[in-house]
Amino acid sequence: MKDKSLISITDFSKEEYIQILDIAADFENNPNQKLLLDHVVATLFFEPSTRTRLSFETAANRLGARVVGFSDTGSTSVQKGESLKDTIIMVSGYADIIVMRHPREGAARWASEVSSVPVINAGDGANQHPTQCLLDMYTIRQTQGKLENLNIAFVGDLKYGRTVHSLVQAMCNFNATFHLVSPQELKLPSSSKMYIKEANLEYFQYTELADVIPFADIIYMTRIQKERFHDPIEYEKVKNSYVLDRGMLTNCKPNMKILHPLPRINEISIDVDDTPQAYYFKQAENGVYVRQALLAAIAGVK
């Protein structure tokens, strides 16, 4: 994986997924390994982020790398009209690895084509979020002891949810069965369903969250993303479609865990936080170890 960009989760093979997860487990046991003392990591966030940006910067710092970049384009030459191409070419002359989030789908792929250093996609619009996918896989393996043959329920915004799109594609390598819970307006795109069909796997669609709770191994809740809607009225129709509360967990499987890419709004009630099923805060913590693994693998030191 040395010098390899990660733009879509499909850029990596099943074997590479496992390699990253195994390296991440090593970092969880020993997070402070100064392997990138001679590296500079640029974090370019053209779109707001908390967990992804901070976990990447924490990962780089724990590895000993120096971090440059921005989290607000208002203080950059982008505000003067500088093109994405020019920004990436310039930054690739300063850094060894670029981590980029951008609101436009396909921007990360374009950046990787003009950059002279590897680019890691930290989210491009409603398209892909491959590093979130890797930490989701790490968390699933951590909670279930395996990745194979699981029943995974995705709930909420499946149309615009880039974390869902990436994880569906990756879990097609592990014989998952997919349970898709959403309003009609936010169903999983046909392009993602095609991955499932091409893998000869099954998916089932629902409109009620309660229907999947008894048999799900993983319930992956998502926020209805106001920023993806062009029409505020359409957002108002679906914003409170699903709220998971403690009382709904009485008949779930003993191994079931609730994940969420965060931030949550009100789709998981706070009374769920202290249940054995709640795992979303540990999931967010896992992002540091997985991103350490990814940076180290791309730098060629692991």
Secondary structure as GFF3:
##gff-version 3
##sequence-region A 1 302
A	DSSP	three_ten_helix	9	11	.	.	.	ID=ss1
A	DSSP	alpha_helix	14	29	.	.	.	ID=ss2
A	DSSP	beta_strand	40	45	.	.	.	ID=ss3
A	DSSP	alpha_helix	51	62	.	.	.	ID=ss4
A	DSSP	beta_strand	66	70	.	.	.	ID=ss5
A	DSSP	three_ten_helix	73	75	.	.	.	ID=ss6
A	DSSP	three_ten_helix	77	80	.	.	.	ID=ss7
A	DSSP	alpha_helix	84	92	.	.	.	ID=ss8
A	DSSP	beta_strand	97	102	.	.	.	ID=ss9
A	DSSP	alpha_helix	107	114	.	.	.	ID=ss10
A	DSSP	beta_strand	119	124	.	.	.	ID=ss11
A	DSSP	alpha_helix	130	144	.	.	.	ID=ss12
A	DSSP	beta_strand	151	155	.	.	.	ID=ss13
A	DSSP	alpha_helix	162	171	.	.	.	ID=ss14
A	DSSP	three_ten_helix	172	174	.	.	.	ID=ss15
A	DSSP	beta_strand	177	181	.	.	.	ID=ss16
A	DSSP	three_ten_helix	184	186	.	.	.	ID=ss17
A	DSSP	alpha_helix	190	198	.	.	.	ID=ss18
A	DSSP	beta_strand	203	206	.	.	.	ID=ss19
A	DSSP	three_ten_helix	209	211	.	.	.	ID=ss20
A	DSSP	beta_strand	218	221	.	.	.	ID=ss21
A	DSSP	three_ten_helix	226	228	.	.	.	ID=ss22
A	DSSP	alpha_helix	232	238	.	.	.	ID=ss23
A	DSSP	three_ten_helix	246	249	.	.	.	ID=ss24
A	DSSP	beta_strand	257	259	.	.	.	ID=ss25
A	DSSP	three_ten_helix	270	272	.	.	.	ID=ss26
A	DSSP	alpha_helix	280	299	.	.	.	ID=ss27
###
